[in-house]
Amino acid sequence: MSKQPVHIYGDSYVDPFVVCPDYRPWYDLLAQDFEVLNYGKRGTGPDYSIAELENHRGQFIIFFTGFPERYSWRNIPEEGLSVDISDRCYRDDFPDSPLDKVFEDFYEKHGESIKYAYKSLQKEILRRTEYMVGYLRNYADINEVRVIAVTQSNPWPKYKDFYLTIPKDVRDKLNTKYFSIYPYNIASVSRKEIKGTWDGRGLHDTRQNHLTKPNHVVLYNNIISLLEQSPMEDHDFRGEEFEKWFTPKPQQKFIYDE
């Protein structure tokens, strides 16, 4: 008997590109139970994933909401990739890292427009994950398809304590027959795995999909638990050493936040 298909959408947390071959990622574990159709792509934003969802759909969907600062931009060399328009990436100088030729050319043409977009869209950017969660909930109920939404930033910025977890009472209000929201913001899980903090600039994350093995297993187990309506596990925050999982990048490309 053939397995039920699951359609997965998102960015580098989903992309099956292999970085660390030493352990199986969560979607490979899920392939034990389902036929996995993976449409994830590194460096993309929410717009790309929504377009993929509209193209491929599915009766069972796992959707990573993406980083709200990533917007589609015209004339990007590789189709689908997005520009991070946040002030973290786009400012007038980069004293700590050299600009490579690709970024210099792109920024020379579009820098003022990117800075203007960020200034004019700041409030919209902060609420973009909230809009995505609402869209996915409506999509699930209207189309009567099973959707699990996994957030990567705080869906409700005014509640700063929601950054890592979404409280059960809020989840209970959101969840429907067809829609479930994952209780953890997965990017926050990724950050809390490592001792210390980093801004991602100039470093190569060697974890598979930005998670160490224990949290891939927890993510897989929790997806099954959501489907079975059984208790979920806490993610593992043992505090891995920074040096174990991060190495300098051979060159910098600030257009794409991979």
C-alpha positions in Angstrom: 0.0 0.0 0.0 1.4 3.4 -1.0 2.2 6.0 1.7 0.2 9.2 2.1 2.1 12.1 0.6 3.2 15.1 2.7 4.1 18.3 0.9 6.8 20.4 2.7 7.4 24.1 2.0 10.0 26.5 3.3 13.6 27.7 3.1 16.9 26.2 4.4 15.2 24.6 7.4 13.5 22.4 4.7 15.9 22.3 1.8 17.2 18.7 1.4 20.7 20.0 0.4 23.1 18.0 2.5 25.4 19.9 4.8 26.1 17.4 7.6 25.9 13.7 6.4 26.3 12.3 9.9 22.6 12.2 10.8 19.2 12.0 9.2 17.1 15.3 9.1 13.6 15.4 10.3 12.0 15.1 6.8 14.0 11.9 6.2 12.7 10.5 9.4 9.2 11.5 8.2 9.8 9.5 5.1 9.4 6.4 7.2 5.7 7.2 7.5 4.9 9.3 4.4 5.9 10.0 0.9 7.8 13.2 1.3 7.5 15.8 -1.5 10.0 18.5 -0.5 9.7 22.0 -2.2 12.1 23.8 0.2 14.8 26.1 -1.1 17.6 27.8 0.7 17.7 31.6 0.8 14.0 32.0 -0.1 11.4 34.0 1.7 7.7 33.6 2.4 6.6 34.7 -1.0 8.5 31.9 -2.7 7.0 29.3 -0.4 3.4 30.6 -0.9 3.9 30.5 -4.7 5.2 26.9 -4.4 2.2 26.0 -2.2 -0.2 27.4 -4.8 1.6 25.4 -7.6 1.8 22.1 -5.8 -0.8 22.2 -3.0 -1.3 18.8 -1.2 -3.8 17.2 1.2 -1.2 17.1 4.0 1.2 20.2 4.2 4.0 21.2 6.5 4.8 24.8 6.0 7.7 26.8 7.5 6.7 30.4 7.5 10.1 31.8 6.7 11.9 35.0 7.8 9.6 38.0 7.3 12.5 40.3 6.2 13.1 38.3 3.1 11.4 39.8 0.0 11.4 38.9 -3.6 13.4 41.4 -5.7 13.8 41.9 -9.4 17.0 41.0 -11.2 18.3 38.5 -8.6 20.8 36.2 -10.4 19.2 33.0 -9.2 15.4 32.5 -9.5 13.5 32.2 -6.3 16.1 33.7 -3.9 15.2 36.7 -1.9 16.7 39.9 -0.6 16.9 40.4 3.2 15.8 44.1 3.4 16.4 44.4 7.2 18.8 46.9 8.6 20.9 44.0 9.9 22.0 43.2 6.4 21.6 46.5 4.5 23.4 49.5 5.9 26.0 51.9 4.5 29.1 50.0 5.5 30.3 46.6 6.6 33.4 47.2 8.8 33.8 43.5 9.7 33.4 41.8 6.4 34.5 42.5 2.8 31.8 43.0 0.1 32.1 40.6 -2.8 31.6 41.6 -6.4 28.0 40.2 -6.6 26.8 42.2 -3.7 28.6 45.4 -4.8 27.0 45.2 -8.2 23.5 44.5 -6.8 23.7 47.1 -4.1 25.0 49.7 -6.5 21.9 49.3 -8.6 19.3 48.7 -5.9 20.8 49.9 -2.6 18.7 53.1 -2.2 15.5 51.2 -3.1 16.3 48.4 -0.6 16.9 50.9 2.2 13.7 52.8 1.3 11.7 49.5 1.3 13.0 48.7 4.7 12.1 52.0 6.2 8.6 52.1 4.6 7.8 48.4 5.5 9.1 48.1 9.0 5.7 47.6 10.6 4.5 45.3 7.9 7.7 43.2 8.2 7.2 42.7 12.0 3.6 41.4 11.4 4.4 39.3 8.4 4.6 36.0 10.2 1.2 36.8 11.9 -0.3 37.3 8.4 1.3 34.0 7.2 -0.2 32.0 10.1 -3.6 33.5 9.4 -3.4 32.7 5.7 -2.4 29.1 6.4 -5.2 28.6 8.9 -7.7 29.9 6.4 -6.1 27.9 3.6 -6.4 24.7 5.7 -10.0 25.2 6.7 -11.3 26.5 3.4 -9.7 23.7 1.4 -10.1 21.0 4.1 -6.5 20.0 4.0 -4.2 19.2 6.9 -1.7 22.0 7.5 1.0 22.2 10.2 2.6 25.7 10.4 6.1 26.0 11.8 7.1 29.6 12.6 10.6 31.0 12.3 10.0 34.3 14.0 7.6 35.7 16.6 4.1 35.7 15.1 2.9 38.4 17.5 5.8 40.9 18.1 3.9 42.8 20.9 4.2 39.6 23.0 8.0 39.3 23.3 7.7 36.2 25.5 6.3 34.4 22.4 9.7 34.5 20.7 10.6 30.8 21.5 7.3 29.2 22.3 3.6 29.8 21.6 1.6 29.2 24.8 -0.9 26.3 24.8 -3.9 28.5 25.4 -3.0 30.5 22.2 -2.4 27.3 20.3 -5.7 25.9 21.4 -7.5 29.0 20.1 -5.7 28.8 16.7 -5.8 25.0 16.1 -8.7 23.7 14.1 -9.7 20.3 12.7 -7.3 20.9 9.8 -4.8 23.4 11.1 -2.1 23.1 13.8 0.7 25.6 14.8 3.9 24.1 16.0 4.6 25.1 19.6 8.2 26.3 19.0 9.7 28.9 16.7 12.2 26.7 15.0 14.8 29.4 14.4 14.8 30.2 18.1 15.4 26.5 18.8 18.3 26.6 16.4 19.8 29.7 18.1 19.4 28.2 21.6 21.2 25.0 20.6 24.6 26.8 20.6 26.5 28.4 23.5 26.9 32.1 22.8 25.4 34.3 20.1 26.2 35.1 16.5 24.8 37.2 13.8 25.4 34.7 11.0 27.6 37.1 9.0 30.7 35.5 7.6 30.0 32.1 9.1 29.0 28.8 7.6 26.5 26.7 9.7 27.5 23.0 9.2 24.4 21.6 11.0 21.9 19.9 8.7 19.0 22.4 8.3 20.4 24.5 11.2 19.6 21.8 13.8 21.7 19.2 15.6 20.6 15.6 15.6 18.5 15.6 18.8 16.3 18.4 17.7 15.7 16.8 14.3 14.4 13.8 16.2 12.2 16.0 18.4 10.8 17.9 15.4 9.9 14.6 13.7 8.4 13.1 16.9 6.4 16.2 17.5 4.9 16.3 14.0 3.7 12.7 14.6 2.3 13.8 18.0 0.4 16.6 16.4 -1.2 14.2 14.0 -2.0 11.7 16.7 -3.0 14.4 19.2 -0.6 13.0 21.8 1.8 14.9 24.2 4.8 16.6 22.6 8.4 16.6 23.6 10.5 19.6 24.6 13.4 20.5 22.3 16.9 19.8 23.4 19.0 22.8 24.6 22.1 21.2 25.9 24.3 24.1 24.5 26.6 22.8 21.8 30.0 24.4 21.4 30.0 27.2 18.8 33.3 26.0 17.2 31.9 22.6 16.5 29.3 23.7 14.1 30.5 27.0 12.6 33.3 27.7 10.2 34.3 30.9 8.2 32.7 31.1 4.8 35.2 31.2 1.9 33.6 34.3 0.6 30.8 36.7 1.5 27.5 37.1 -0.3 25.1 39.3 1.6 22.3 39.2 -0.9 21.3 35.7 0.1 20.8 34.8 3.8 21.4 31.0 3.4 
